[in-house]
Amino acid sequence: MSSLKDRTFVVIGGTSDIGRALALSLSSSGADIAIMDTAPEKGRRIVDEISDTRETKEHHGKAAYFEVELTKNEAVKEGFSKAVE
């Protein structure tokens, strides 16, 4: 994957196995990641995993977790607003 530095990706459902894999892959290409889901413990573990990798590899992006009820449109809009701050 080419460099995704200076880009931010939102991974909705980011605490699932597929979401985690996507977040790790995007981060390894330099992208910043906003993980949105309803599983805060798992979300924080994935953020920690990305942060730990970032300490040893300079091209990895940052990550943040946002607890969002994905079935509610207003909650998703609010989550996106927080992610771009």
N, C-alpha and C positions, 0 to 999 in steps of 0.2 A: 504494500500500500504506500502511496506517495505521502509526503509530509502534509499533515493537516494542522500544522502549527497556526495559531491565531484564529482557529475556528472552534466553535462550541457546538456540541451535539447534545440533544436531549434524548435519553434512552427511557422511553416509557415502558413500564414493566421491567425495569432494570435489575430487579433482584431475582428474576428467574434465571435458570442456567443459561439460556440463550441471551438474555439481557446482560448478564455478567460477562459472558464471552465477547459480546459486541462492545461493551464499555471498555474492557481490557484491550481489545484490538484497536479501537479508535484512539485510546490513550497512548498506546505504544507508538502510534504514528504522529503524536504531538497534539492531538485534539484535547480540548477541555471538555469534561463530561458533566452533565446534569442528569442524575439518576432520579426518576420519579416512580414511586410505587407506594404501597401501603405496608411495607415490612421494614420498619426503621432499623432493627438490629442487623438484618442482612444488608441493608443499604449502607449502613456505616462500616460494616466489614469490608464491603467492596471498595468504598472510598478509602479505607485504611490500606487495603491491598494496593490500590493505585498509588497512593501517597508513598508507601514503602518502596515501591518500584521506582517511583520518581526520584527518590533520594539517591539511587544508584545509577540511574540512566537519565542524562540531562534532557533528552528529547521527548520525554513523556509529559503528557498534559496533566492538568489539575482535575480534581473531581469533587463534586458536592452532591449530597443526598437531599431530596425534598419529599416529604411525606405528602402525597396527593391522592385523594379519592378519585381514581381515574374514571369512574362512571358519572361524575358530576362535572358538567361543562365549566361552571364557574370556578370550581376548584382547580381544574386543569389550566384555565386562563391565569388564575392567580399564581399557580406553580411556574408557568412560563415567565410571568412578570418577575418573580423572585429569581429565577435562573439567569435572567439577563442583566440583573443589577450588578 
